[in-house]
Amino acid sequence: MAGRFEATAVIDRPVEEVFAFLADGENDPKFSPRVQEMAKTTGGPTAVGTVYRSKVKDAGMTTDREFRITEFETPRRIRWTEVSKNIVTVPEGGYDLEPVDAGRTRLRVFNTLEGHGLGKLVVGFALSAARKDADAFANRIKAAVEAS
Protein backbone atom coordinates (compact mmCIF):
# COMPACT_ATOMS: atom_id res chain seq x y z
CA MET A 1 0.00 0.00 0.00
CA ALA A 2 1.23 3.48 -0.84
CA GLY A 3 -0.31 6.81 -0.04
CA ARG A 4 0.41 10.48 -0.11
CA PHE A 5 0.14 13.45 2.21
CA GLU A 6 0.48 17.10 1.31
CA ALA A 7 0.00 20.55 2.75
CA THR A 8 0.36 24.19 1.78
CA ALA A 9 1.46 27.36 3.52
CA VAL A 10 2.02 30.95 2.48
CA ILE A 11 5.49 32.11 3.50
CA ASP A 12 6.29 35.78 4.01
CA ARG A 13 9.43 35.67 1.86
CA PRO A 14 10.08 35.98 -1.90
CA VAL A 15 10.05 32.74 -3.91
CA GLU A 16 13.81 32.88 -4.58
CA GLU A 17 14.56 33.05 -0.85
CA VAL A 18 12.20 30.18 -0.02
CA PHE A 19 13.67 28.07 -2.82
CA ALA A 20 17.24 28.70 -1.66
CA PHE A 21 16.36 27.68 1.91
CA LEU A 22 14.60 24.46 0.82
CA ALA A 23 17.24 23.60 -1.79
CA ASP A 24 19.73 23.22 1.07
CA GLY A 25 18.57 19.91 2.52
CA GLU A 26 20.79 20.51 5.54
CA ASN A 27 18.08 22.95 6.69
CA ASP A 28 15.62 20.06 7.21
CA PRO A 29 16.36 19.67 10.96
CA LYS A 30 15.23 23.30 11.43
CA PHE A 31 11.62 22.31 10.64
CA SER A 32 11.44 18.54 10.97
CA PRO A 33 11.89 17.34 14.56
CA ARG A 34 12.20 13.73 13.36
CA VAL A 35 15.43 14.57 11.47
CA GLN A 36 18.32 14.21 13.90
CA GLU A 37 21.14 14.60 11.35
CA MET A 38 21.33 15.65 7.70
CA ALA A 39 24.35 15.91 5.42
CA LYS A 40 24.92 16.32 1.70
CA THR A 41 27.11 13.46 0.47
CA THR A 42 27.80 14.75 -3.04
CA GLY A 43 29.91 17.77 -4.00
CA GLY A 44 28.84 21.07 -5.48
CA PRO A 45 25.58 22.97 -5.19
CA THR A 46 22.28 21.10 -4.94
CA ALA A 47 21.15 19.87 -8.37
CA VAL A 48 19.61 16.80 -9.99
CA GLY A 49 21.63 13.85 -8.66
CA THR A 50 22.58 15.43 -5.33
CA VAL A 51 22.30 12.96 -2.45
CA TYR A 52 21.48 13.77 1.17
CA ARG A 53 21.92 11.29 4.01
CA SER A 54 19.91 11.62 7.21
CA LYS A 55 19.27 9.95 10.52
CA VAL A 56 15.60 10.14 11.52
CA LYS A 57 13.58 8.99 14.49
CA ASP A 58 10.03 7.76 13.88
CA ALA A 59 7.85 5.95 16.39
CA GLY A 60 10.84 5.39 18.66
CA MET A 61 12.98 3.83 15.90
CA THR A 62 16.07 5.52 14.45
CA THR A 63 16.84 4.82 10.78
CA ASP A 64 19.35 5.99 8.22
CA ARG A 65 17.91 7.46 5.02
CA GLU A 66 19.33 8.59 1.69
CA PHE A 67 17.48 10.83 -0.75
CA ARG A 68 18.46 11.80 -4.29
CA ILE A 69 17.26 15.00 -5.96
CA THR A 70 15.39 14.00 -9.13
CA GLU A 71 14.08 17.40 -10.31
CA PHE A 72 15.44 20.85 -9.59
CA GLU A 73 13.79 23.80 -11.34
CA THR A 74 14.90 27.10 -9.80
CA PRO A 75 12.89 28.72 -8.15
CA ARG A 76 9.72 26.63 -8.54
CA ARG A 77 10.14 22.89 -8.07
CA ILE A 78 12.23 20.34 -6.16
CA ARG A 79 11.62 16.58 -6.23
CA TRP A 80 13.38 13.72 -4.46
CA THR A 81 13.28 9.96 -4.12
CA GLU A 82 14.50 7.81 -1.28
CA VAL A 83 17.26 5.45 -2.39
CA SER A 84 17.80 3.77 1.00
CA LYS A 85 16.14 0.48 1.91
CA ASN A 86 13.74 0.85 4.84
CA ILE A 87 10.40 -0.75 5.66
CA VAL A 88 8.65 2.53 4.78
CA THR A 89 10.20 4.72 2.08
CA VAL A 90 9.43 7.86 0.10
CA PRO A 91 9.45 7.00 -3.62
CA GLU A 92 8.54 10.63 -4.39
CA GLY A 93 8.42 13.84 -2.41
CA GLY A 94 8.66 17.46 -3.32
CA TYR A 95 8.17 21.16 -2.98
CA ASP A 96 6.23 23.37 -5.37
CA LEU A 97 6.68 27.12 -4.98
CA GLU A 98 4.56 29.89 -6.46
CA PRO A 99 4.87 33.64 -5.90
CA VAL A 100 1.74 35.07 -4.30
CA ASP A 101 2.94 38.66 -4.63
CA ALA A 102 6.28 40.48 -4.47
CA GLY A 103 7.19 39.25 -1.00
CA ARG A 104 5.19 36.07 -0.36
CA THR A 105 5.36 32.50 -1.63
CA ARG A 106 2.84 29.66 -1.65
CA LEU A 107 4.52 26.37 -0.72
CA ARG A 108 3.06 22.95 -1.43
CA VAL A 109 4.95 20.08 0.18
CA PHE A 110 4.16 16.41 -0.33
CA ASN A 111 5.54 12.93 0.25
CA THR A 112 4.36 9.56 -0.98
CA LEU A 113 4.93 6.75 1.53
CA GLU A 114 5.32 3.13 0.49
CA GLY A 115 5.66 0.02 2.65
CA HIS A 116 8.05 -2.86 1.96
CA GLY A 117 7.94 -6.27 3.64
CA LEU A 118 6.71 -5.67 7.20
CA GLY A 119 6.35 -2.02 6.24
CA LYS A 120 3.20 -2.93 4.32
CA LEU A 121 1.60 -3.54 7.73
CA VAL A 122 2.65 -0.18 9.23
CA VAL A 123 2.59 2.22 6.27
CA GLY A 124 -1.09 2.99 6.91
CA PHE A 125 -0.25 4.14 10.44
CA ALA A 126 2.72 6.19 9.19
CA LEU A 127 0.55 7.77 6.50
CA SER A 128 -2.22 8.58 8.99
CA ALA A 129 0.27 10.26 11.34
CA ALA A 130 1.87 12.19 8.45
CA ARG A 131 -1.53 13.40 7.20
CA LYS A 132 -2.49 14.47 10.71
CA ASP A 133 0.75 16.48 11.00
CA ALA A 134 0.84 17.79 7.40
CA ASP A 135 -0.50 21.31 8.07
CA ALA A 136 1.73 21.70 11.14
CA PHE A 137 4.69 20.47 9.05
CA ALA A 138 4.05 23.11 6.37
CA ASN A 139 3.76 25.75 9.10
CA ARG A 140 7.07 24.61 10.66
CA ILE A 141 8.68 25.12 7.24
CA LYS A 142 7.08 28.58 7.06
CA ALA A 143 8.41 29.50 10.53
CA ALA A 144 11.91 28.21 9.75
CA VAL A 145 12.16 30.10 6.44
CA GLU A 146 10.82 33.32 7.99
CA ALA A 147 13.30 33.01 10.88
CA SER A 148 16.29 32.49 8.58
Secondary structure, DSSP 8 states (H G I E B T S, - for coil): -EEEEEEEEEESS-HHHHHHHHH-GGGGGGT-TTEEEEEE-SSSSS-TT-EEEEEEEETTEEEEEEEEEEEEETTTEEEEEE-S--SEEEEEEEEEEEEEETTEEEEEEEEEEEE-TTHHHHHHHHHHHHHHHHHHHHHHHHHHHHH-
